[in-house]
Amino acid sequence: MSEPFKTRIEAPVEPQEAPQAPKKVISDELTGNEDKLIDEPTEEEKKLEIWEGLNNHRYGEDYFDIKPIVHEFPLKAEFGYIDKFVKAEMEAQDMEMTTENYESFIRELEEELGTTQTETYKRINRIFNYIKTLRKYREIKEKKDAYKM
């Protein structure tokens, strides 16, 4: 009788690979340590009207990070009021209507109000109340100046 299972066959020795650094994951939705898939916008795409047309929502929704909840009632009304005010002020000050100018305008407003560290809804609410008060003040000032003349 032959013994077929007695011969030992050695497994080939493969060199061990050194551990590799983690690869960067590229995606549209950022959850942690990955990069965004979308290319940087061109100068044309940074114009506010074009940006909003391409993304199908207002730029402020991304700035405040409220896109999923912007359609709920109190937030919708207050955010709409803020958005209209910012755009009107940018036109009144002859600012170019770009995403950077929109963002810098709101940042200046927030620095003035001290709302940069508060939660999102409180930030929007405080900005909304400030803008309402500012508009009332401007109306009173216009009436006062008209009365003096």
DRENDO-1510 file (C-alpha; in Angstrom, 1 decimal, always signed):
<recs>
REC; n; res; u; v; w
REC; 1; MET; +0.0; +0.0; +0.0 .
REC; 2; SER; +1.2; +3.4; -0.9 .
REC; 3; GLU; +0.9; +6.3; +1.4 .
REC; 4; PRO; -0.3; +9.2; -0.7 .
REC; 5; PHE; -0.8; +11.6; +2.2 .
REC; 6; LYS; +2.6; +11.3; +3.8 .
REC; 7; THR; +4.5; +13.7; +1.5 .
REC; 8; ARG; +4.4; +17.2; +2.9 .
REC; 9; ILE; +4.0; +20.1; +0.5 .
REC; 10; GLU; +5.3; +23.4; +1.8 .
REC; 11; ALA; +3.2; +26.5; +1.1 .
REC; 12; PRO; +5.0; +29.1; -0.8 .
REC; 13; VAL; +6.2; +31.9; +1.4 .
REC; 14; GLU; +4.8; +35.3; +0.4 .
REC; 15; PRO; +6.5; +38.5; +1.6 .
REC; 16; GLN; +4.3; +40.4; +4.0 .
REC; 17; GLU; +3.1; +43.8; +2.7 .
REC; 18; ALA; +3.8; +46.9; +4.8 .
REC; 19; PRO; +0.6; +48.5; +6.1 .
REC; 20; GLN; -0.5; +51.3; +3.7 .
REC; 21; ALA; -1.8; +54.7; +4.7 .
REC; 22; PRO; -5.6; +55.1; +4.5 .
REC; 23; LYS; -6.8; +56.1; +1.0 .
REC; 24; LYS; -8.8; +59.3; +0.7 .
REC; 25; VAL; -12.4; +58.6; -0.1 .
REC; 26; ILE; -14.0; +61.0; -2.4 .
REC; 27; SER; -17.8; +61.6; -2.3 .
REC; 28; ASP; -20.5; +64.2; -2.5 .
REC; 29; GLU; -21.6; +63.9; +1.1 .
REC; 30; LEU; -19.0; +64.5; +3.7 .
REC; 31; THR; -19.2; +62.4; +6.8 .
REC; 32; GLY; -15.7; +62.6; +8.2 .
REC; 33; ASN; -12.4; +62.2; +6.6 .
REC; 34; GLU; -13.1; +62.3; +2.9 .
REC; 35; ASP; -12.9; +65.0; +0.2 .
REC; 36; LYS; -15.7; +66.4; -1.8 .
REC; 37; LEU; -16.2; +65.0; -5.3 .
REC; 38; ILE; -17.5; +68.2; -6.8 .
REC; 39; ASP; -15.0; +70.4; -8.5 .
REC; 40; GLU; -14.4; +74.0; -7.2 .
REC; 41; PRO; -16.9; +76.3; -8.9 .
REC; 42; THR; -15.7; +78.6; -11.6 .
REC; 43; GLU; -16.0; +82.4; -11.4 .
REC; 44; GLU; -19.2; +82.2; -13.4 .
REC; 45; GLU; -20.7; +79.6; -11.1 .
REC; 46; LYS; -19.9; +81.7; -8.0 .
REC; 47; LYS; -22.4; +84.3; -9.1 .
REC; 48; LEU; -25.4; +84.1; -6.8 .
REC; 49; GLU; -28.1; +83.7; -9.4 .
REC; 50; ILE; -26.2; +81.0; -11.3 .
REC; 51; TRP; -25.2; +79.1; -8.2 .
REC; 52; GLU; -28.8; +79.1; -7.0 .
REC; 53; GLY; -30.0; +77.9; -10.4 .
REC; 54; LEU; -27.5; +75.1; -10.6 .
REC; 55; ASN; -28.1; +73.9; -7.0 .
REC; 56; ASN; -31.9; +74.5; -7.0 .
REC; 57; HIS; -31.9; +76.2; -3.6 .
REC; 58; ARG; -30.8; +79.5; -2.0 .
REC; 59; TYR; -27.2; +79.9; -1.0 .
REC; 60; GLY; -28.1; +80.8; +2.6 .
REC; 61; GLU; -29.6; +77.3; +3.1 .
REC; 62; ASP; -26.0; +76.0; +2.7 .
REC; 63; TYR; -24.5; +78.8; +4.7 .
REC; 64; PHE; -26.7; +78.0; +7.7 .
REC; 65; ASP; -26.8; +74.3; +6.9 .
REC; 66; ILE; -30.6; +74.2; +7.1 .
REC; 67; LYS; -31.5; +72.6; +3.7 .
REC; 68; PRO; -33.4; +69.6; +5.1 .
REC; 69; ILE; -35.5; +71.8; +7.5 .
REC; 70; VAL; -35.8; +75.1; +5.7 .
REC; 71; HIS; -39.4; +74.4; +4.6 .
REC; 72; GLU; -40.8; +74.2; +8.2 .
REC; 73; PHE; -43.0; +77.3; +9.0 .
REC; 74; PRO; -41.2; +79.6; +11.3 .
REC; 75; LEU; -37.8; +78.9; +9.8 .
REC; 76; LYS; -39.1; +79.4; +6.3 .
REC; 77; ALA; -40.5; +82.8; +7.0 .
REC; 78; GLU; -37.5; +84.1; +8.9 .
REC; 79; PHE; -34.9; +82.7; +6.5 .
REC; 80; GLY; -36.8; +84.1; +3.5 .
REC; 81; TYR; -36.9; +87.6; +5.1 .
REC; 82; ILE; -33.1; +87.4; +5.8 .
REC; 83; ASP; -32.3; +86.2; +2.3 .
REC; 84; LYS; -34.3; +89.1; +0.7 .
REC; 85; PHE; -32.7; +91.6; +3.0 .
REC; 86; VAL; -29.2; +90.5; +2.3 .
REC; 87; LYS; -29.7; +90.5; -1.5 .
REC; 88; ALA; -31.3; +93.9; -1.3 .
REC; 89; GLU; -28.5; +95.3; +0.8 .
REC; 90; MET; -25.9; +93.9; -1.5 .
REC; 91; GLU; -27.6; +95.6; -4.4 .
REC; 92; ALA; -27.9; +98.9; -2.5 .
REC; 93; GLN; -24.2; +98.9; -1.6 .
REC; 94; ASP; -23.2; +98.0; -5.2 .
REC; 95; MET; -21.7; +94.7; -4.2 .
REC; 96; GLU; -21.2; +92.1; -6.8 .
REC; 97; MET; -23.8; +89.3; -6.3 .
REC; 98; THR; -21.5; +86.4; -5.6 .
REC; 99; THR; -21.5; +83.6; -3.0 .
REC; 100; GLU; -18.4; +85.1; -1.3 .
REC; 101; ASN; -20.0; +88.5; -0.9 .
REC; 102; TYR; -23.2; +86.9; +0.4 .
REC; 103; GLU; -21.3; +84.9; +2.9 .
REC; 104; SER; -19.1; +87.8; +4.0 .
REC; 105; PHE; -22.2; +90.1; +4.4 .
REC; 106; ILE; -23.9; +87.6; +6.7 .
REC; 107; ARG; -20.7; +87.0; +8.6 .
REC; 108; GLU; -20.3; +90.7; +9.3 .
REC; 109; LEU; -23.9; +90.8; +10.5 .
REC; 110; GLU; -23.3; +87.8; +12.8 .
REC; 111; GLU; -20.1; +89.3; +14.2 .
REC; 112; GLU; -22.0; +92.5; +14.9 .
REC; 113; LEU; -24.7; +90.5; +16.7 .
REC; 114; GLY; -22.4; +88.0; +18.3 .
REC; 115; THR; -24.4; +85.0; +17.0 .
REC; 116; THR; -21.5; +82.9; +15.5 .
REC; 117; GLN; -21.4; +80.4; +18.4 .
REC; 118; THR; -25.2; +79.9; +19.0 .
REC; 119; GLU; -27.3; +77.1; +17.6 .
REC; 120; THR; -28.7; +77.6; +14.1 .
REC; 121; TYR; -32.3; +78.4; +14.8 .
REC; 122; LYS; -31.4; +81.0; +17.5 .
REC; 123; ARG; -28.9; +82.5; +15.0 .
REC; 124; ILE; -31.5; +82.9; +12.3 .
REC; 125; ASN; -34.1; +84.2; +14.8 .
REC; 126; ARG; -31.7; +86.8; +16.2 .
REC; 127; ILE; -30.7; +88.0; +12.7 .
REC; 128; PHE; -34.4; +88.1; +11.7 .
REC; 129; ASN; -35.3; +90.3; +14.7 .
REC; 130; TYR; -32.3; +92.6; +14.1 .
REC; 131; ILE; -33.3; +93.1; +10.5 .
REC; 132; LYS; -36.9; +93.9; +11.4 .
REC; 133; THR; -35.7; +96.4; +14.0 .
REC; 134; LEU; -33.2; +97.9; +11.5 .
REC; 135; ARG; -35.9; +98.3; +8.9 .
REC; 136; LYS; -38.3; +100.1; +11.4 .
REC; 137; TYR; -35.4; +102.4; +12.4 .
REC; 138; ARG; -34.7; +103.3; +8.8 .
REC; 139; GLU; -38.4; +104.0; +8.1 .
REC; 140; ILE; -38.6; +106.3; +11.1 .
REC; 141; LYS; -35.4; +108.1; +10.1 .
REC; 142; GLU; -36.8; +108.6; +6.5 .
REC; 143; LYS; -40.0; +110.0; +7.9 .
REC; 144; LYS; -38.1; +112.3; +10.3 .
REC; 145; ASP; -35.9; +113.6; +7.5 .
REC; 146; ALA; -38.9; +114.1; +5.2 .
REC; 147; TYR; -40.6; +116.1; +8.0 .
REC; 148; LYS; -37.5; +118.3; +8.4 .
REC; 149; MET; -37.7; +119.3; +4.8 .
</recs>
